[in-house]
Amino acid sequence: MDYVIGERIKQERLNKGLTQEVLAEKANISASFLGQIERGERKLSLETLIHIAEVLNASLDYLVKDYTPSENPELDELIYILRGHSREEVRMVIDIAKIIFRYSEIK
């Protein structure tokens, strides 16, 4: 489980274009500790996990829950794009998608 969390933290860090040093500084931990977390060598406290998630703007759900890709790569891509966005932003995308689908049914 720690390895999965570490891998997801690393992936989110890279997606955001952050170095280990920058993320560690913003999360109030050392870069070496962050590296150990990312490699699954060290456990982290809930408080540290929350700090890292806040800096990455990633949900705790995503960082700790298993996610099994679907057999639909387009759906996986959409999930990937929406990950880390606020509930309001995700809701806005859903509302826009509904409008688009409604419009396409009218034609």
C-alpha positions as CSV (number, residue, x, y, z in Angstrom):
1,M,0.0,0.0,0.0
2,D,2.8,2.4,0.9
3,Y,4.4,1.8,-2.5
4,V,1.1,2.6,-4.3
5,I,0.7,5.9,-2.4
6,G,4.4,6.8,-3.1
7,E,4.0,6.0,-6.8
8,R,0.9,8.2,-7.0
9,I,2.5,11.0,-5.1
10,K,5.5,10.8,-7.5
11,Q,3.2,10.8,-10.6
12,E,1.2,13.8,-9.4
13,R,4.4,15.6,-8.5
14,L,5.7,15.0,-12.0
15,N,2.4,15.9,-13.6
16,K,2.5,19.3,-11.8
17,G,6.2,19.8,-12.9
18,L,7.5,19.9,-9.3
19,T,10.8,18.6,-8.1
20,Q,11.1,16.5,-5.0
21,E,12.8,19.5,-3.3
22,V,10.0,21.9,-4.1
23,L,7.2,19.5,-3.1
24,A,9.1,18.6,0.1
25,E,9.6,22.2,1.0
26,K,5.9,23.1,0.5
27,A,4.8,20.1,2.5
28,N,7.3,20.8,5.3
29,I,9.3,17.6,5.0
30,S,12.8,16.8,3.7
31,A,13.5,15.9,0.1
32,S,15.2,12.7,1.2
33,F,12.1,11.7,3.2
34,L,9.9,12.4,0.2
35,G,12.1,10.3,-2.0
36,Q,11.8,7.4,0.5
37,I,8.0,7.9,0.5
38,E,7.9,7.8,-3.3
39,R,9.9,4.6,-3.3
40,G,7.7,3.0,-0.7
41,E,10.6,2.7,1.8
42,R,9.1,4.8,4.5
43,K,5.6,5.2,5.9
44,L,4.1,8.6,6.2
45,S,1.6,10.0,8.8
46,L,-1.9,11.1,7.9
47,E,-0.8,14.7,8.6
48,T,2.0,14.5,6.1
49,L,-0.2,12.8,3.5
50,I,-2.7,15.6,3.9
51,H,0.0,18.3,3.4
52,I,1.3,16.6,0.3
53,A,-2.2,16.2,-1.1
54,E,-2.9,19.9,-0.5
55,V,0.3,21.0,-2.2
56,L,-0.5,18.7,-5.2
57,N,-4.2,19.6,-5.2
58,A,-4.9,15.8,-5.3
59,S,-7.6,14.0,-3.5
60,L,-6.8,11.7,-0.6
61,D,-9.1,9.2,-2.3
62,Y,-6.9,9.1,-5.4
63,L,-3.7,8.8,-3.4
64,V,-4.8,5.9,-1.2
65,K,-7.5,4.0,-3.1
66,D,-6.9,1.4,-5.7
67,Y,-7.9,2.4,-9.2
68,T,-8.3,-0.2,-11.9
69,P,-8.3,1.2,-15.4
70,S,-11.4,0.4,-17.4
71,E,-11.4,-1.2,-20.8
72,N,-12.3,2.2,-22.2
73,P,-9.1,4.3,-22.7
74,E,-11.1,7.5,-23.5
75,L,-12.9,7.2,-20.1
76,D,-9.5,6.6,-18.4
77,E,-8.2,9.7,-20.1
78,L,-11.2,11.8,-18.9
79,I,-10.7,10.5,-15.3
80,Y,-7.0,11.4,-15.6
81,I,-7.8,14.9,-16.8
82,L,-10.3,15.5,-14.0
83,R,-8.2,14.2,-11.2
84,G,-7.0,16.9,-8.9
85,H,-9.6,19.4,-9.9
86,S,-12.1,20.9,-7.5
87,R,-15.6,19.4,-7.1
88,E,-17.0,22.6,-8.7
89,E,-14.7,22.2,-11.7
90,V,-15.7,18.6,-12.2
91,R,-19.3,19.5,-11.8
92,M,-18.9,22.1,-14.5
93,V,-17.4,19.6,-16.9
94,I,-20.3,17.2,-16.2
95,D,-22.9,19.9,-16.9
96,I,-21.1,20.9,-20.1
97,A,-21.0,17.3,-21.2
98,K,-24.8,16.9,-20.6
99,I,-25.5,20.0,-22.7
100,I,-23.3,18.7,-25.5
101,F,-25.0,15.3,-25.5
102,R,-28.5,16.9,-25.3
103,Y,-27.6,19.1,-28.3
104,S,-26.2,16.2,-30.3
105,E,-29.5,14.3,-29.8
106,I,-31.5,17.1,-31.3
107,K,-29.8,17.0,-34.7
